[in-house]
Amino acid sequence: MKGYLFLILTLMGLFGFSQSDNTINSTLYENYREDQFYASVTYNLINEKPVGLTQSGFSSGFHLGFIRDMPINTRRNVALGLGLGLSANIYNQNNILIEQVDNSIVFTDLDEFDYNVSKNKFINYLIEVPFELRWRTSTSTNYNFWRIYTGFKIGYIVYSSSNFKSDSGSVKLSNIDSFNELQYGLTLSAGYDTWNFHVYYGLNPIFDSNSEFKGEDLSMKSLKIGLMFYIL
């Protein structure tokens, strides 16, 4: 009799522990989300640049923000992400002088060697809204996993400037009207654990349709390549 009682109590204890453990795991599983804060460092390239334009130095980009992770399957390894972030971008180049003439922005062709140019860059700061479709191999207890996040990002320029410096003088401008205020493009982040490759491919030109360089539309776009870091 004592043997049966011991067996019943043991089974009840195991069952109770199992139920408690399952409840805890279920709660974790139901609330589990991933990668809600992000920070990225990129090398900014000028895509579709006009003939004769070259880039110099390291054109950097710094990006950070928050993305709301919204799982769409039971396992919660597929999700949608919608967020808000900030982005600062520098583009160093050699052959375009951005200046203001008669209250209009003019893009002048120049030879960097004739002017002995020491600095020539334009900068923009954006508020961005990223949207992502997210796939990963993670679970609620596994923090080292593969991920592929692809999506779309739209940004609004809140401040812009250009800075030209040479032996013949310097030109500085701020809040340049010729920038396209809305910038948008495709994004891809993929990698394992901390290290993730990131690319942004701009779909619209950096400058507006009224901007011309050497008699042609200035239709250059942004291409950003770098590393993305995600934090819960």
C-alpha positions in Angstrom: 0.0 0.0 0.0 2.8 2.3 0.9 4.4 1.5 -2.4 1.3 2.5 -4.3 1.0 5.7 -2.3 4.6 6.6 -2.9 4.1 6.0 -6.7 1.0 8.2 -6.8 2.7 11.0 -4.9 5.7 10.8 -7.2 3.5 10.9 -10.3 1.5 13.8 -8.9 4.7 15.7 -8.2 6.1 15.0 -11.7 2.8 16.0 -13.3 2.6 19.2 -11.2 6.2 20.2 -12.1 5.6 19.4 -15.7 2.5 21.6 -15.7 4.3 24.4 -14.0 7.2 24.2 -16.4 5.0 24.1 -19.4 3.0 27.1 -18.1 6.3 29.1 -17.7 7.6 28.0 -21.1 4.2 28.8 -22.7 4.2 32.3 -21.1 7.8 32.9 -22.4 6.8 31.6 -25.8 3.7 33.8 -26.0 5.6 37.0 -25.1 8.8 36.2 -27.0 10.0 38.9 -29.4 13.4 39.6 -31.0 15.7 42.4 -32.1 13.8 45.5 -31.1 16.7 47.9 -31.0 19.2 48.4 -33.8 22.4 50.2 -34.5 24.3 50.3 -37.8 27.5 51.6 -39.3 27.7 51.9 -43.1 30.0 53.0 -45.9 28.0 55.3 -48.1 28.4 55.0 -51.9 27.0 57.1 -54.6 25.1 55.0 -57.1 24.3 56.1 -60.6 26.7 59.0 -60.3 27.4 61.3 -63.2 30.4 60.8 -65.5 33.5 62.1 -64.0 32.4 62.1 -60.4 34.6 60.2 -57.9 34.3 59.7 -54.2 37.2 60.2 -51.7 37.8 59.3 -48.1 35.4 57.3 -46.0 31.8 58.3 -46.5 30.2 57.1 -43.3 26.7 56.5 -42.1 25.4 56.0 -38.5 21.9 54.6 -37.9 20.0 53.7 -34.8 16.4 53.1 -33.7 13.7 50.9 -32.4 11.6 48.3 -34.4 8.5 46.7 -32.9 8.8 43.0 -33.6 5.4 41.4 -34.4 5.6 37.6 -34.8 3.1 36.2 -37.3 3.4 32.4 -36.8 3.1 30.0 -33.8 6.8 29.4 -33.5 7.4 33.2 -33.6 10.4 33.0 -35.8 8.7 34.8 -38.7 7.7 38.4 -37.9 6.9 41.8 -39.2 8.8 44.8 -37.9 7.8 48.5 -37.9 10.0 51.1 -36.3 11.4 54.6 -36.0 15.0 55.6 -36.2 17.6 58.3 -36.8 20.2 58.4 -39.6 23.3 60.5 -40.2 25.0 60.3 -43.6 28.2 61.8 -45.0 29.1 61.7 -48.7 32.6 62.7 -49.6 33.2 63.5 -53.3 35.7 65.4 -55.5 34.0 67.0 -58.5 30.8 68.8 -57.6 30.8 72.2 -55.9 27.5 72.9 -54.3 27.0 76.7 -54.1 24.2 79.3 -54.0 24.0 81.7 -56.9 21.1 84.3 -57.1 19.1 82.4 -54.4 19.4 79.1 -56.4 21.5 76.0 -55.7 24.0 75.4 -58.5 26.1 72.2 -59.0 29.3 73.3 -60.6 31.8 70.9 -62.2 35.4 71.4 -60.9 38.8 69.9 -61.1 40.0 69.1 -57.6 43.6 69.5 -58.6 43.1 73.0 -60.0 41.5 74.1 -56.7 43.7 71.8 -54.4 40.5 70.7 -52.6 41.0 69.5 -49.0 37.3 68.9 -48.2 34.2 68.4 -50.3 31.2 66.7 -48.8 27.4 66.9 -48.3 25.6 65.6 -45.2 22.0 64.7 -44.4 20.2 63.8 -41.2 17.0 61.8 -41.4 14.1 60.5 -39.3 13.4 57.0 -40.7 10.6 54.5 -40.6 11.8 50.9 -41.4 9.4 48.1 -42.3 10.8 44.5 -42.3 9.8 40.9 -43.0 11.9 38.9 -40.5 13.0 35.3 -40.5 15.3 33.7 -37.9 16.2 30.4 -36.3 15.8 31.7 -32.7 13.7 30.5 -29.8 12.7 32.1 -26.5 15.8 30.6 -24.9 18.3 30.6 -27.8 20.1 33.9 -28.4 22.6 32.8 -31.0 20.8 32.3 -34.3 20.7 33.0 -38.0 18.5 35.8 -39.3 17.5 37.3 -42.6 15.5 40.5 -42.5 14.4 42.2 -45.7 12.3 45.3 -46.1 11.7 48.9 -47.0 12.8 52.1 -45.4 11.5 55.6 -45.8 13.3 58.7 -44.4 12.6 62.4 -44.1 15.5 64.8 -44.2 15.4 67.1 -41.1 18.8 68.8 -41.8 21.3 68.9 -44.6 24.5 70.7 -45.3 27.5 70.9 -47.7 31.1 71.8 -46.9 33.7 72.7 -49.5 37.2 73.8 -48.7 40.2 74.6 -51.0 43.1 77.0 -51.4 40.8 79.4 -53.2 38.3 79.6 -50.4 35.4 77.7 -48.8 31.7 77.3 -49.3 29.3 76.2 -46.5 25.6 75.7 -47.0 22.9 74.4 -44.7 19.3 73.2 -45.2 19.7 72.9 -48.9 16.4 72.9 -50.7 17.7 70.8 -53.6 17.7 67.6 -51.5 14.8 65.3 -51.9 13.2 65.5 -48.5 11.8 62.0 -48.8 14.4 59.2 -49.2 13.3 55.6 -49.6 14.9 52.3 -50.5 15.2 48.6 -50.0 17.0 47.0 -47.0 18.6 43.7 -46.2 20.2 42.5 -43.0 21.5 38.9 -42.7 23.9 37.2 -40.4 24.5 35.2 -37.3 24.4 36.4 -33.7 26.1 39.8 -33.3 27.5 40.2 -36.8 25.1 41.0 -39.5 25.7 42.3 -43.0 23.5 45.2 -43.9 22.7 47.0 -47.2 20.4 49.9 -48.2 19.6 50.4 -51.8 18.1 53.8 -52.5 15.3 53.9 -55.0 15.0 57.6 -55.5 17.6 60.3 -56.2 19.4 62.1 -53.4 18.6 65.5 -55.1 15.4 66.7 -56.6 14.4 66.7 -60.2 15.4 70.4 -60.7 19.0 69.6 -59.8 21.4 69.5 -62.8 25.1 68.8 -63.3 26.8 69.6 -66.6 23.4 70.0 -68.3 22.0 66.7 -67.1 19.7 65.6 -64.3 21.6 64.9 -61.1 20.0 61.5 -60.5 22.6 59.9 -58.2 21.2 57.6 -55.5 22.4 56.2 -52.2 23.9 52.8 -51.6 24.9 52.0 -48.0 26.8 48.9 -47.1 27.9 48.0 -43.6 27.2 46.1 -40.3 24.0 45.9 -38.3 23.8 45.2 -34.6 20.5 44.1 -32.9 19.6 44.3 -29.3 16.5 42.9 -27.6 
